[in-house]
């Protein structure tokens, strides 16, 4: 379990609705020849449901209340050429 840096609903923002998460990741490498390699990676992040109670202050006050159920898929491909 990767613990979030956001302590509570008042500090959580809709831009980055961070929450405690679990990472699942896998990768593979394919050596094409003596000089070229292709790497593949996949990661899935499952975050805990997170409440938000965010307000702004200034000329116009806004209040946002709700709950996020964030999930993230990360796919990566890399080509490495050794000289």
PyMOL Python script that loads the backbone (N, CA, C, O; Angstrom):
from pymol import cmd

cmd.read_pdbstr("""\
ATOM      1  N   UNK A   1       0.856  -1.180   0.000  1.00  0.00           N
ATOM      2  CA  UNK A   1       0.000   0.000   0.000  1.00  0.00           C
ATOM      3  C   UNK A   1       0.895   1.233   0.000  1.00  0.00           C
ATOM      4  O   UNK A   1       1.780   1.379   0.843  1.00  0.00           O
ATOM      5  N   UNK A   2       0.646   2.109  -0.957  1.00  0.00           N
ATOM      6  CA  UNK A   2       1.363   3.370  -1.073  1.00  0.00           C
ATOM      7  C   UNK A   2       0.472   4.448  -0.466  1.00  0.00           C
ATOM      8  O   UNK A   2      -0.623   4.701  -0.970  1.00  0.00           O
ATOM      9  N   UNK A   3       0.929   5.081   0.607  1.00  0.00           N
ATOM     10  CA  UNK A   3       0.102   6.041   1.343  1.00  0.00           C
ATOM     11  C   UNK A   3       0.132   7.404   0.673  1.00  0.00           C
ATOM     12  O   UNK A   3       1.189   7.882   0.259  1.00  0.00           O
ATOM     13  N   UNK A   4      -1.026   8.021   0.571  1.00  0.00           N
ATOM     14  CA  UNK A   4      -1.182   9.340  -0.042  1.00  0.00           C
ATOM     15  C   UNK A   4      -0.583  10.430   0.853  1.00  0.00           C
ATOM     16  O   UNK A   4      -0.531  10.296   2.076  1.00  0.00           O
ATOM     17  N   UNK A   5      -0.139  11.499   0.215  1.00  0.00           N
ATOM     18  CA  UNK A   5       0.351  12.664   0.957  1.00  0.00           C
ATOM     19  C   UNK A   5      -0.784  13.595   1.366  1.00  0.00           C
ATOM     20  O   UNK A   5      -0.581  14.506   2.169  1.00  0.00           O
ATOM     21  N   UNK A   6      -1.979  13.371   0.818  1.00  0.00           N
ATOM     22  CA  UNK A   6      -3.142  14.208   1.128  1.00  0.00           C
ATOM     23  C   UNK A   6      -3.787  13.672   2.410  1.00  0.00           C
ATOM     24  O   UNK A   6      -4.242  12.529   2.434  1.00  0.00           O
ATOM     25  N   UNK A   7      -3.832  14.482   3.477  1.00  0.00           N
ATOM     26  CA  UNK A   7      -4.276  13.967   4.772  1.00  0.00           C
ATOM     27  C   UNK A   7      -5.781  13.777   4.928  1.00  0.00           C
ATOM     28  O   UNK A   7      -6.209  12.893   5.671  1.00  0.00           O
ATOM     29  N   UNK A   8      -6.609  14.597   4.233  1.00  0.00           N
ATOM     30  CA  UNK A   8      -8.054  14.510   4.450  1.00  0.00           C
ATOM     31  C   UNK A   8      -8.818  15.161   3.296  1.00  0.00           C
ATOM     32  O   UNK A   8      -8.217  15.681   2.355  1.00  0.00           O
ATOM     33  N   UNK A   9     -10.155  15.123   3.382  1.00  0.00           N
ATOM     34  CA  UNK A   9     -11.024  15.617   2.311  1.00  0.00           C
ATOM     35  C   UNK A   9     -10.884  17.124   2.095  1.00  0.00           C
ATOM     36  O   UNK A   9     -11.081  17.599   0.976  1.00  0.00           O
ATOM     37  N   UNK A  10     -10.551  17.884   3.134  1.00  0.00           N
ATOM     38  CA  UNK A  10     -10.419  19.335   2.995  1.00  0.00           C
ATOM     39  C   UNK A  10      -9.184  19.721   2.182  1.00  0.00           C
ATOM     40  O   UNK A  10      -9.158  20.790   1.572  1.00  0.00           O
ATOM     41  N   UNK A  11      -8.170  18.869   2.167  1.00  0.00           N
ATOM     42  CA  UNK A  11      -6.929  19.179   1.452  1.00  0.00           C
ATOM     43  C   UNK A  11      -6.868  18.538   0.067  1.00  0.00           C
ATOM     44  O   UNK A  11      -5.940  18.816  -0.694  1.00  0.00           O
ATOM     45  N   UNK A  12      -7.833  17.689  -0.276  1.00  0.00           N
ATOM     46  CA  UNK A  12      -7.856  17.022  -1.579  1.00  0.00           C
ATOM     47  C   UNK A  12      -8.432  17.986  -2.610  1.00  0.00           C
ATOM     48  O   UNK A  12      -9.425  18.657  -2.332  1.00  0.00           O
ATOM     49  N   UNK A  13      -7.827  18.068  -3.798  1.00  0.00           N
ATOM     50  CA  UNK A  13      -8.320  18.942  -4.854  1.00  0.00           C
ATOM     51  C   UNK A  13      -8.822  18.104  -6.027  1.00  0.00           C
ATOM     52  O   UNK A  13      -8.405  16.957  -6.188  1.00  0.00           O
ATOM     53  N   UNK A  14      -9.717  18.666  -6.850  1.00  0.00           N
ATOM     54  CA  UNK A  14     -10.197  17.926  -8.013  1.00  0.00           C
ATOM     55  C   UNK A  14      -9.130  17.768  -9.101  1.00  0.00           C
ATOM     56  O   UNK A  14      -9.255  16.901  -9.966  1.00  0.00           O
ATOM     57  N   UNK A  15      -8.097  18.586  -9.064  1.00  0.00           N
ATOM     58  CA  UNK A  15      -7.023  18.473 -10.071  1.00  0.00           C
ATOM     59  C   UNK A  15      -6.207  17.206  -9.880  1.00  0.00           C
ATOM     60  O   UNK A  15      -5.847  16.541 -10.852  1.00  0.00           O
ATOM     61  N   UNK A  16      -5.916  16.875  -8.639  1.00  0.00           N
ATOM     62  CA  UNK A  16      -5.173  15.655  -8.316  1.00  0.00           C
ATOM     63  C   UNK A  16      -5.888  14.995  -7.141  1.00  0.00           C
ATOM     64  O   UNK A  16      -5.553  15.257  -5.986  1.00  0.00           O
ATOM     65  N   UNK A  17      -6.873  14.135  -7.428  1.00  0.00           N
ATOM     66  CA  UNK A  17      -7.638  13.507  -6.334  1.00  0.00           C
ATOM     67  C   UNK A  17      -6.868  12.327  -5.744  1.00  0.00           C
ATOM     68  O   UNK A  17      -7.276  11.175  -5.890  1.00  0.00           O
ATOM     69  N   UNK A  18      -5.761  12.620  -5.082  1.00  0.00           N
ATOM     70  CA  UNK A  18      -4.863  11.589  -4.572  1.00  0.00           C
ATOM     71  C   UNK A  18      -5.493  10.829  -3.412  1.00  0.00           C
ATOM     72  O   UNK A  18      -6.256  11.384  -2.621  1.00  0.00           O
ATOM     73  N   UNK A  19      -5.155   9.548  -3.331  1.00  0.00           N
ATOM     74  CA  UNK A  19      -5.635   8.693  -2.242  1.00  0.00           C
ATOM     75  C   UNK A  19      -4.636   7.549  -2.071  1.00  0.00           C
ATOM     76  O   UNK A  19      -3.771   7.338  -2.921  1.00  0.00           O
ATOM     77  N   UNK A  20      -4.762   6.813  -0.964  1.00  0.00           N
ATOM     78  CA  UNK A  20      -3.919   5.634  -0.769  1.00  0.00           C
ATOM     79  C   UNK A  20      -4.124   4.699  -1.956  1.00  0.00           C
ATOM     80  O   UNK A  20      -5.235   4.585  -2.475  1.00  0.00           O
ATOM     81  N   UNK A  21      -3.044   4.024  -2.392  1.00  0.00           N
ATOM     82  CA  UNK A  21      -3.141   3.221  -3.604  1.00  0.00           C
ATOM     83  C   UNK A  21      -2.335   1.943  -3.516  1.00  0.00           C
ATOM     84  O   UNK A  21      -1.413   1.817  -2.710  1.00  0.00           O
ATOM     85  N   UNK A  22      -2.704   1.001  -4.360  1.00  0.00           N
ATOM     86  CA  UNK A  22      -1.966  -0.238  -4.543  1.00  0.00           C
ATOM     87  C   UNK A  22      -1.535  -0.279  -6.003  1.00  0.00           C
ATOM     88  O   UNK A  22      -2.337  -0.028  -6.903  1.00  0.00           O
ATOM     89  N   UNK A  23      -0.257  -0.598  -6.234  1.00  0.00           N
ATOM     90  CA  UNK A  23       0.299  -0.684  -7.585  1.00  0.00           C
ATOM     91  C   UNK A  23       0.437  -2.151  -7.983  1.00  0.00           C
ATOM     92  O   UNK A  23       0.871  -2.987  -7.191  1.00  0.00           O
ATOM     93  N   UNK A  24       0.059  -2.447  -9.232  1.00  0.00           N
ATOM     94  CA  UNK A  24       0.332  -3.733  -9.854  1.00  0.00           C
ATOM     95  C   UNK A  24       1.086  -3.410 -11.139  1.00  0.00           C
ATOM     96  O   UNK A  24       0.600  -2.625 -11.954  1.00  0.00           O
ATOM     97  N   UNK A  25       2.259  -3.998 -11.335  1.00  0.00           N
ATOM     98  CA  UNK A  25       3.064  -3.648 -12.510  1.00  0.00           C
ATOM     99  C   UNK A  25       3.756  -4.879 -13.081  1.00  0.00           C
ATOM    100  O   UNK A  25       4.081  -5.824 -12.363  1.00  0.00           O
ATOM    101  N   UNK A  26       3.973  -4.839 -14.403  1.00  0.00           N
ATOM    102  CA  UNK A  26       4.684  -5.911 -15.092  1.00  0.00           C
ATOM    103  C   UNK A  26       5.428  -5.307 -16.271  1.00  0.00           C
ATOM    104  O   UNK A  26       5.046  -4.260 -16.793  1.00  0.00           O
ATOM    105  N   UNK A  27       6.482  -5.972 -16.676  1.00  0.00           N
ATOM    106  CA  UNK A  27       7.247  -5.480 -17.814  1.00  0.00           C
ATOM    107  C   UNK A  27       7.995  -6.602 -18.494  1.00  0.00           C
ATOM    108  O   UNK A  27       8.174  -7.683 -17.933  1.00  0.00           O
ATOM    109  N   UNK A  28       8.426  -6.331 -19.708  1.00  0.00           N
ATOM    110  CA  UNK A  28       9.188  -7.313 -20.472  1.00  0.00           C
ATOM    111  C   UNK A  28      10.153  -6.575 -21.387  1.00  0.00           C
ATOM    112  O   UNK A  28       9.957  -5.404 -21.713  1.00  0.00           O
ATOM    113  N   UNK A  29      11.184  -7.276 -21.788  1.00  0.00           N
ATOM    114  CA  UNK A  29      12.191  -6.704 -22.667  1.00  0.00           C
ATOM    115  C   UNK A  29      12.416  -7.675 -23.827  1.00  0.00           C
ATOM    116  O   UNK A  29      12.467  -8.889 -23.625  1.00  0.00           O
ATOM    117  N   UNK A  30      12.549  -7.142 -25.029  1.00  0.00           N
ATOM    118  CA  UNK A  30      12.762  -7.957 -26.220  1.00  0.00           C
ATOM    119  C   UNK A  30      14.021  -7.458 -26.910  1.00  0.00           C
ATOM    120  O   UNK A  30      14.055  -6.331 -27.405  1.00  0.00           O
ATOM    121  N   UNK A  31      15.048  -8.284 -26.944  1.00  0.00           N
ATOM    122  CA  UNK A  31      16.325  -7.916 -27.568  1.00  0.00           C
ATOM    123  C   UNK A  31      16.238  -8.271 -29.046  1.00  0.00           C
ATOM    124  O   UNK A  31      16.208  -9.449 -29.404  1.00  0.00           O
ATOM    125  N   UNK A  32      16.197  -7.251 -29.909  1.00  0.00           N
ATOM    126  CA  UNK A  32      16.051  -7.453 -31.345  1.00  0.00           C
ATOM    127  C   UNK A  32      17.340  -7.962 -31.982  1.00  0.00           C
ATOM    128  O   UNK A  32      17.320  -8.860 -32.824  1.00  0.00           O
ATOM    129  N   UNK A  33      18.453  -7.376 -31.570  1.00  0.00           N
ATOM    130  CA  UNK A  33      19.776  -7.779 -32.053  1.00  0.00           C
ATOM    131  C   UNK A  33      20.802  -7.284 -31.041  1.00  0.00           C
ATOM    132  O   UNK A  33      20.440  -6.916 -29.924  1.00  0.00           O
ATOM    133  N   UNK A  34      22.073  -7.271 -31.417  1.00  0.00           N
ATOM    134  CA  UNK A  34      23.136  -6.875 -30.483  1.00  0.00           C
ATOM    135  C   UNK A  34      23.027  -5.410 -30.045  1.00  0.00           C
ATOM    136  O   UNK A  34      23.594  -5.034 -29.019  1.00  0.00           O
ATOM    137  N   UNK A  35      22.310  -4.585 -30.803  1.00  0.00           N
ATOM    138  CA  UNK A  35      22.278  -3.144 -30.533  1.00  0.00           C
ATOM    139  C   UNK A  35      20.901  -2.593 -30.136  1.00  0.00           C
ATOM    140  O   UNK A  35      20.822  -1.515 -29.548  1.00  0.00           O
ATOM    141  N   UNK A  36      19.834  -3.304 -30.442  1.00  0.00           N
ATOM    142  CA  UNK A  36      18.486  -2.771 -30.252  1.00  0.00           C
ATOM    143  C   UNK A  36      17.663  -3.631 -29.295  1.00  0.00           C
ATOM    144  O   UNK A  36      17.628  -4.857 -29.394  1.00  0.00           O
ATOM    145  N   UNK A  37      17.004  -2.944 -28.368  1.00  0.00           N
ATOM    146  CA  UNK A  37      16.133  -3.593 -27.397  1.00  0.00           C
ATOM    147  C   UNK A  37      14.847  -2.781 -27.285  1.00  0.00           C
ATOM    148  O   UNK A  37      14.880  -1.551 -27.310  1.00  0.00           O
ATOM    149  N   UNK A  38      13.728  -3.466 -27.164  1.00  0.00           N
ATOM    150  CA  UNK A  38      12.445  -2.808 -26.907  1.00  0.00           C
ATOM    151  C   UNK A  38      11.948  -3.281 -25.545  1.00  0.00           C
ATOM    152  O   UNK A  38      11.896  -4.479 -25.268  1.00  0.00           O
ATOM    153  N   UNK A  39      11.585  -2.317 -24.701  1.00  0.00           N
ATOM    154  CA  UNK A  39      11.054  -2.607 -23.371  1.00  0.00           C
ATOM    155  C   UNK A  39       9.575  -2.227 -23.332  1.00  0.00           C
ATOM    156  O   UNK A  39       9.175  -1.193 -23.867  1.00  0.00           O
ATOM    157  N   UNK A  40       8.772  -3.075 -22.694  1.00  0.00           N
ATOM    158  CA  UNK A  40       7.347  -2.827 -22.535  1.00  0.00           C
ATOM    159  C   UNK A  40       7.023  -2.834 -21.050  1.00  0.00           C
ATOM    160  O   UNK A  40       7.592  -3.613 -20.286  1.00  0.00           O
ATOM    161  N   UNK A  41       6.104  -1.961 -20.643  1.00  0.00           N
ATOM    162  CA  UNK A  41       5.694  -1.936 -19.247  1.00  0.00           C
ATOM    163  C   UNK A  41       4.222  -1.610 -19.107  1.00  0.00           C
ATOM    164  O   UNK A  41       3.648  -0.903 -19.934  1.00  0.00           O
ATOM    165  N   UNK A  42       3.623  -2.127 -18.061  1.00  0.00           N
ATOM    166  CA  UNK A  42       2.225  -1.828 -17.746  1.00  0.00           C
ATOM    167  C   UNK A  42       2.097  -1.712 -16.229  1.00  0.00           C
ATOM    168  O   UNK A  42       2.645  -2.527 -15.486  1.00  0.00           O
ATOM    169  N   UNK A  43       1.378  -0.705 -15.785  1.00  0.00           N
ATOM    170  CA  UNK A  43       1.098  -0.534 -14.358  1.00  0.00           C
ATOM    171  C   UNK A  43      -0.373  -0.174 -14.181  1.00  0.00           C
ATOM    172  O   UNK A  43      -0.928   0.611 -14.951  1.00  0.00           O
ATOM    173  N   UNK A  44      -0.988  -0.749 -13.172  1.00  0.00           N
ATOM    174  CA  UNK A  44      -2.376  -0.451 -12.819  1.00  0.00           C
ATOM    175  C   UNK A  44      -2.382   0.035 -11.380  1.00  0.00           C
ATOM    176  O   UNK A  44      -1.871  -0.643 -10.488  1.00  0.00           O
ATOM    177  N   UNK A  45      -2.957   1.206 -11.155  1.00  0.00           N
ATOM    178  CA  UNK A  45      -3.065   1.760  -9.810  1.00  0.00           C
ATOM    179  C   UNK A  45      -4.524   1.733  -9.398  1.00  0.00           C
ATOM    180  O   UNK A  45      -5.381   2.288 -10.085  1.00  0.00           O
ATOM    181  N   UNK A  46      -4.801   1.097  -8.290  1.00  0.00           N
ATOM    182  CA  UNK A  46      -6.151   1.083  -7.728  1.00  0.00           C
ATOM    183  C   UNK A  46      -6.103   1.904  -6.459  1.00  0.00           C
ATOM    184  O   UNK A  46      -5.444   1.535  -5.487  1.00  0.00           O
ATOM    185  N   UNK A  47      -6.817   3.031  -6.477  1.00  0.00           N
ATOM    186  CA  UNK A  47      -6.831   3.909  -5.317  1.00  0.00           C
ATOM    187  C   UNK A  47      -8.092   3.689  -4.503  1.00  0.00           C
ATOM    188  O   UNK A  47      -9.137   3.317  -5.037  1.00  0.00           O
ATOM    189  N   UNK A  48      -7.981   3.924  -3.208  1.00  0.00           N
ATOM    190  CA  UNK A  48      -9.155   3.856  -2.334  1.00  0.00           C
ATOM    191  C   UNK A  48     -10.114   4.980  -2.720  1.00  0.00           C
ATOM    192  O   UNK A  48      -9.689   6.041  -3.178  1.00  0.00           O
ATOM    193  N   UNK A  49     -11.403   4.738  -2.531  1.00  0.00           N
ATOM    194  CA  UNK A  49     -12.381   5.805  -2.740  1.00  0.00           C
ATOM    195  C   UNK A  49     -12.023   6.961  -1.809  1.00  0.00           C
ATOM    196  O   UNK A  49     -11.678   6.753  -0.646  1.00  0.00           O
ATOM    197  N   UNK A  50     -12.109   8.179  -2.337  1.00  0.00           N
ATOM    198  CA  UNK A  50     -11.663   9.338  -1.568  1.00  0.00           C
ATOM    199  C   UNK A  50     -12.714  10.441  -1.602  1.00  0.00           C
ATOM    200  O   UNK A  50     -13.201  10.813  -2.670  1.00  0.00           O
ATOM    201  N   UNK A  51     -13.056  10.953  -0.446  1.00  0.00           N
ATOM    202  CA  UNK A  51     -14.004  12.061  -0.361  1.00  0.00           C
ATOM    203  C   UNK A  51     -13.272  13.381  -0.593  1.00  0.00           C
ATOM    204  O   UNK A  51     -12.075  13.504  -0.332  1.00  0.00           O
ATOM    205  N   UNK A  52     -14.023  14.364  -1.089  1.00  0.00           N
ATOM    206  CA  UNK A  52     -13.474  15.701  -1.276  1.00  0.00           C
ATOM    207  C   UNK A  52     -14.441  16.712  -0.668  1.00  0.00           C
ATOM    208  O   UNK A  52     -15.657  16.592  -0.819  1.00  0.00           O
ATOM    209  N   UNK A  53     -13.890  17.699   0.013  1.00  0.00           N
ATOM    210  CA  UNK A  53     -14.654  18.798   0.586  1.00  0.00           C
ATOM    211  C   UNK A  53     -13.771  20.028   0.429  1.00  0.00           C
ATOM    212  O   UNK A  53     -13.186  20.514   1.397  1.00  0.00           O
ATOM    213  N   UNK A  54     -13.680  20.523  -0.797  1.00  0.00           N
ATOM    214  CA  UNK A  54     -12.721  21.566  -1.157  1.00  0.00           C
ATOM    215  C   UNK A  54     -13.446  22.897  -1.333  1.00  0.00           C
ATOM    216  O   UNK A  54     -14.490  22.961  -1.983  1.00  0.00           O
ATOM    217  N   UNK A  55     -12.895  23.948  -0.757  1.00  0.00           N
ATOM    218  CA  UNK A  55     -13.471  25.279  -0.942  1.00  0.00           C
ATOM    219  C   UNK A  55     -12.369  26.263  -1.285  1.00  0.00           C
ATOM    220  O   UNK A  55     -11.220  26.105  -0.873  1.00  0.00           O
ATOM    221  N   UNK A  56     -12.741  27.285  -2.049  1.00  0.00           N
ATOM    222  CA  UNK A  56     -11.801  28.348  -2.413  1.00  0.00           C
ATOM    223  C   UNK A  56     -12.274  29.648  -1.790  1.00  0.00           C
ATOM    224  O   UNK A  56     -13.468  29.858  -1.577  1.00  0.00           O
ATOM    225  N   UNK A  57     -11.328  30.502  -1.506  1.00  0.00           N
ATOM    226  CA  UNK A  57     -11.649  31.808  -0.948  1.00  0.00           C
ATOM    227  C   UNK A  57     -11.098  32.875  -1.876  1.00  0.00           C
ATOM    228  O   UNK A  57     -10.089  32.660  -2.548  1.00  0.00           O
ATOM    229  N   UNK A  58     -11.742  33.996  -1.915  1.00  0.00           N
ATOM    230  CA  UNK A  58     -11.320  35.095  -2.771  1.00  0.00           C
ATOM    231  C   UNK A  58     -12.532  35.925  -3.138  1.00  0.00           C
ATOM    232  O   UNK A  58     -13.472  36.047  -2.352  1.00  0.00           O
ATOM    233  N   UNK A  59     -12.510  36.505  -4.349  1.00  0.00           N
ATOM    234  CA  UNK A  59     -13.648  37.304  -4.783  1.00  0.00           C
ATOM    235  C   UNK A  59     -14.904  36.445  -4.925  1.00  0.00           C
ATOM    236  O   UNK A  59     -16.011  36.892  -4.625  1.00  0.00           O
ATOM    237  N   UNK A  60     -14.718  35.210  -5.387  1.00  0.00           N
ATOM    238  CA  UNK A  60     -15.835  34.277  -5.517  1.00  0.00           C
ATOM    239  C   UNK A  60     -15.492  33.023  -4.720  1.00  0.00           C
ATOM    240  O   UNK A  60     -14.441  32.418  -4.932  1.00  0.00           O
ATOM    241  N   UNK A  61     -16.370  32.635  -3.811  1.00  0.00           N
ATOM    242  CA  UNK A  61     -16.152  31.422  -3.023  1.00  0.00           C
ATOM    243  C   UNK A  61     -16.829  30.246  -3.706  1.00  0.00           C
ATOM    244  O   UNK A  61     -17.977  30.344  -4.137  1.00  0.00           O
ATOM    245  N   UNK A  62     -16.106  29.130  -3.802  1.00  0.00           N
ATOM    246  CA  UNK A  62     -16.642  27.913  -4.417  1.00  0.00           C
ATOM    247  C   UNK A  62     -16.510  26.773  -3.415  1.00  0.00           C
ATOM    248  O   UNK A  62     -15.570  26.735  -2.620  1.00  0.00           O
ATOM    249  N   UNK A  63     -17.449  25.858  -3.462  1.00  0.00           N
ATOM    250  CA  UNK A  63     -17.423  24.676  -2.600  1.00  0.00           C
ATOM    251  C   UNK A  63     -17.646  23.454  -3.487  1.00  0.00           C
ATOM    252  O   UNK A  63     -18.571  23.429  -4.297  1.00  0.00           O
ATOM    253  N   UNK A  64     -16.795  22.444  -3.330  1.00  0.00           N
ATOM    254  CA  UNK A  64     -16.926  21.197  -4.071  1.00  0.00           C
ATOM    255  C   UNK A  64     -16.912  20.050  -3.079  1.00  0.00           C
ATOM    256  O   UNK A  64     -15.950  19.869  -2.332  1.00  0.00           O
ATOM    257  N   UNK A  65     -17.992  19.275  -3.078  1.00  0.00           N
ATOM    258  CA  UNK A  65     -18.092  18.104  -2.212  1.00  0.00           C
ATOM    259  C   UNK A  65     -18.441  16.904  -3.084  1.00  0.00           C
ATOM    260  O   UNK A  65     -19.243  17.006  -4.012  1.00  0.00           O
ATOM    261  N   UNK A  66     -17.830  15.774  -2.772  1.00  0.00           N
ATOM    262  CA  UNK A  66     -18.128  14.576  -3.534  1.00  0.00           C
ATOM    263  C   UNK A  66     -17.193  13.448  -3.161  1.00  0.00           C
ATOM    264  O   UNK A  66     -16.552  13.468  -2.110  1.00  0.00           O
ATOM    265  N   UNK A  67     -17.124  12.452  -4.052  1.00  0.00           N
ATOM    266  CA  UNK A  67     -16.272  11.295  -3.823  1.00  0.00           C
ATOM    267  C   UNK A  67     -15.657  10.856  -5.146  1.00  0.00           C
ATOM    268  O   UNK A  67     -16.325  10.852  -6.180  1.00  0.00           O
ATOM    269  N   UNK A  68     -14.385  10.490  -5.107  1.00  0.00           N
ATOM    270  CA  UNK A  68     -13.659  10.000  -6.272  1.00  0.00           C
ATOM    271  C   UNK A  68     -13.440   8.499  -6.123  1.00  0.00           C
ATOM    272  O   UNK A  68     -13.266   7.995  -5.014  1.00  0.00           O
ATOM    273  N   UNK A  69     -13.452   7.800  -7.238  1.00  0.00           N
ATOM    274  CA  UNK A  69     -13.071   6.385  -7.298  1.00  0.00           C
ATOM    275  C   UNK A  69     -11.999   6.252  -8.384  1.00  0.00           C
ATOM    276  O   UNK A  69     -12.256   5.665  -9.435  1.00  0.00           O
ATOM    277  N   UNK A  70     -10.808   6.790  -8.139  1.00  0.00           N
ATOM    278  CA  UNK A  70      -9.801   6.841  -9.204  1.00  0.00           C
ATOM    279  C   UNK A  70      -9.116   5.503  -9.469  1.00  0.00           C
ATOM    280  O   UNK A  70      -8.831   4.732  -8.553  1.00  0.00           O
ATOM    281  N   UNK A  71      -8.865   5.257 -10.747  1.00  0.00           N
ATOM    282  CA  UNK A  71      -8.085   4.114 -11.207  1.00  0.00           C
ATOM    283  C   UNK A  71      -7.187   4.631 -12.321  1.00  0.00           C
ATOM    284  O   UNK A  71      -7.590   5.517 -13.075  1.00  0.00           O
ATOM    285  N   UNK A  72      -5.979   4.095 -12.438  1.00  0.00           N
ATOM    286  CA  UNK A  72      -5.022   4.578 -13.427  1.00  0.00           C
ATOM    287  C   UNK A  72      -4.405   3.394 -14.161  1.00  0.00           C
ATOM    288  O   UNK A  72      -4.021   2.401 -13.544  1.00  0.00           O
ATOM    289  N   UNK A  73      -4.313   3.508 -15.485  1.00  0.00           N
ATOM    290  CA  UNK A  73      -3.588   2.556 -16.319  1.00  0.00           C
ATOM    291  C   UNK A  73      -2.404   3.286 -16.946  1.00  0.00           C
ATOM    292  O   UNK A  73      -2.567   4.361 -17.524  1.00  0.00           O
ATOM    293  N   UNK A  74      -1.220   2.704 -16.831  1.00  0.00           N
ATOM    294  CA  UNK A  74      -0.015   3.294 -17.419  1.00  0.00           C
ATOM    295  C   UNK A  74       0.609   2.251 -18.342  1.00  0.00           C
ATOM    296  O   UNK A  74       0.932   1.142 -17.916  1.00  0.00           O
ATOM    297  N   UNK A  75       0.772   2.621 -19.605  1.00  0.00           N
ATOM    298  CA  UNK A  75       1.410   1.751 -20.591  1.00  0.00           C
ATOM    299  C   UNK A  75       2.655   2.461 -21.098  1.00  0.00           C
ATOM    300  O   UNK A  75       2.611   3.649 -21.415  1.00  0.00           O
ATOM    301  N   UNK A  76       3.763   1.736 -21.176  1.00  0.00           N
ATOM    302  CA  UNK A  76       4.994   2.364 -21.657  1.00  0.00           C
ATOM    303  C   UNK A  76       5.718   1.442 -22.627  1.00  0.00           C
ATOM    304  O   UNK A  76       5.684   0.218 -22.503  1.00  0.00           O
ATOM    305  N   UNK A  77       6.374   2.070 -23.597  1.00  0.00           N
ATOM    306  CA  UNK A  77       7.217   1.371 -24.569  1.00  0.00           C
ATOM    307  C   UNK A  77       8.490   2.197 -24.722  1.00  0.00           C
ATOM    308  O   UNK A  77       8.440   3.424 -24.807  1.00  0.00           O
ATOM    309  N   UNK A  78       9.616   1.519 -24.754  1.00  0.00           N
ATOM    310  CA  UNK A  78      10.908   2.207 -24.874  1.00  0.00           C
ATOM    311  C   UNK A  78      11.799   1.439 -25.838  1.00  0.00           C
ATOM    312  O   UNK A  78      11.888   0.212 -25.778  1.00  0.00           O
ATOM    313  N   UNK A  79      12.443   2.160 -26.707  1.00  0.00           N
ATOM    314  CA  UNK A  79      13.412   1.573 -27.638  1.00  0.00           C
ATOM    315  C   UNK A  79      14.799   2.029 -27.215  1.00  0.00           C
ATOM    316  O   UNK A  79      15.042   3.228 -27.084  1.00  0.00           O
ATOM    317  N   UNK A  80      15.709   1.089 -27.001  1.00  0.00           N
ATOM    318  CA  UNK A  80      17.072   1.410 -26.580  1.00  0.00           C
ATOM    319  C   UNK A  80      18.025   0.935 -27.671  1.00  0.00           C
ATOM    320  O   UNK A  80      17.993  -0.223 -28.088  1.00  0.00           O
ATOM    321  N   UNK A  81      18.870   1.851 -28.119  1.00  0.00           N
ATOM    322  CA  UNK A  81      19.886   1.512 -29.120  1.00  0.00           C
ATOM    323  C   UNK A  81      21.255   1.734 -28.489  1.00  0.00           C
ATOM    324  O   UNK A  81      21.627   2.863 -28.170  1.00  0.00           O
ATOM    325  N   UNK A  82      21.996   0.652 -28.314  1.00  0.00           N
ATOM    326  CA  UNK A  82      23.349   0.740 -27.750  1.00  0.00           C
ATOM    327  C   UNK A  82      24.320   1.062 -28.876  1.00  0.00           C
ATOM    328  O   UNK A  82      24.217   0.508 -29.970  1.00  0.00           O
ATOM    329  N   UNK A  83      25.240   1.937 -28.612  1.00  0.00           N
ATOM    330  CA  UNK A  83      26.222   2.325 -29.641  1.00  0.00           C
ATOM    331  C   UNK A  83      27.493   1.532 -29.524  1.00  0.00           C
ATOM    332  O   UNK A  83      28.420   1.732 -30.310  1.00  0.00           O
TER     333      UNK A  83
END
""", "prot")
cmd.dss("prot")
cmd.show_as("cartoon", "prot")
cmd.util.cbc("prot")
cmd.orient("prot")
